[in-house]
Amino acid sequence: MKILLTGATDYVGHQLAMKLASENVLVHALVKNPSSDKIPIHKNILALKGDICDYESVEKSIKGCDFVFHTENYSNLNDKKIDEFYKYNVQGTENILKASLCHNVKKVIYTSTLSVFGPSYKEIPITENQPRLITYSNDFELTKSISEELVIKYTKMGLSCTILNVSTVYGPVINSVSNYTNTVIKKIDNNYIKIVPSEHDEIANYVFIDDVVNANLLAMNQENTHERYIIGGHNLSNELFSETVKNLTKSKIKIIKINYAFFKMYFKCIDFFKNIFGSSTGIYLRETNPHFIHSVCSSEKAITDLGYKITPINIGLSQTINSLKKQS
Amino acid sequence: MTPYTLITGASQGFGKALAIEYAKDAMNLVLVSLPNSGLLELSSFLEKNFEISVLPFEMDISSAENCKQLYNSVKKSGVTIKYIVNNAGMPSKGLFEDVDEAYFLKQINVNVMAPTLLIKLFLDDLRENASSGILNVSSMASFFHLPQKQVYGGTKSYLLSFSKSLRKELKPYNISVSTVCPGGMNTTTDQCMEHRNMSWISRSSIMNPEDVAKLTITQFRKGMEVIIPGKINKLVVLLDRILPSAIKNRLIRNNI
């Protein structure tokens, strides 16, 4: 079997490519730079030079593929302009859908985000049928929502497609490819002080990377032609998440609660100096905003329909922490 | 019998935001919207999580027949209406010479005929449940006369004028009539994209529907005759009286 995968140099795409390749699937990985050291290395992975924003390269690499796994997205919340979000999340997705329809791909499995639903109302878990209650809070949410509208449009045209709305992903670092949550875990492990806003202890959902990868495979094997599933893990408050990581890492970090106004000011100062010195490491204030809303979700539909399984948080976090320790 | 609030065009944007605000206040709802627009999902979410009763009606209210059918269905359900929110509306679609007849006739039906007829049909309910109210959703376009907003602006001006007259007639019955005239709102993804690409000045008057809904319901409860949400929109209306028309039209053009 041959598949096309986008986003192979990103966290989810990387792990998904390795999993598919290990199951003897020939993976066409569409990448901008075939010599990037972030490309997963396996005999069944073929790195093809191209870009989801360039229709010709998408069409070239999709030929003969049975399935398409579209995981590439643009999510740099520190980017104040919408252009790149629109280019990758909307135009890129449309190119994938158009080429998939033209080349009779059996199914497109689209890794989207839980944030298209917006915040959960109070602590009521978001389900696939929940309407969005407030307007889009950033360009990532807006453009991912537009891309999902495109998916619905293409399914009406006959393309089989499954949307996976993935919550906050964490998991081991492989080949230096990591993500935001892992940066937070690393900070708890390494730092002495963590400053958190006292007014905010919202609940978020954390999903282990292996579960996201498995959900993609389960979606591929499912017969339904157009479905949407929330792929989540455990619902934990920010404080409980930090405490769990602290206990598992045996970190001596002191968590200091400060007023949100001061918290914002502190981050703004850090952002200011980062911009002056051209540093892009660490966490920016805009990246923290989505963590100050309740984002509680339920994956019951995926569990029932797909046989999706959730890795216990302690097991997932232990594996993540071990990999981060090894890396450092 | 517990009274209900009827909201048309309730599945998306401002109508949805109004429905959520009313649900937060534990008000039972009759929600009307086009089929397959997400109305059933919204109704079931509100009913489940706000402990209210919600009656969804998926129908196109562009015909008088359907409006009457809606009235009959509501009555058959044994429901009585205390507040009517006429929110359903069809937007502008470009230059008058390019818009086809079927579109603007339907637009007039949805924006003018439907709210007028629904008020007439439910008038007895409103009298019985007084103090009660009617909220007609007009637009900032009702104050200004812009190209590409001809029929839309006309229908919204009708709503403003109709509401003001009706307010005087219904006052003795303790039925309050208000008109809300919102400016641009971040409702659909298309609208959000359009607003996102506007200049900073134009964008500063754009509001989120949930904020407008909250403001509107507060003012509606106070019995305000005309509700203009947002400081910039209020300022624009104020400037309308003192500025030359060329300047005020340029200011408002991108905001509606």
Interface residues (C-beta under 8 A of the other chain):
Chain A: I82 Y86 Y121 I124 N129 Q130 P131 L133 I134 T135 Y136 D139 L142 S145 I146 E149
Chain B: K16 I20 G38 E41 L42 S44 F45 N49 N186 T187 T189 C192 M193 R196 N197 N208 P209 E210
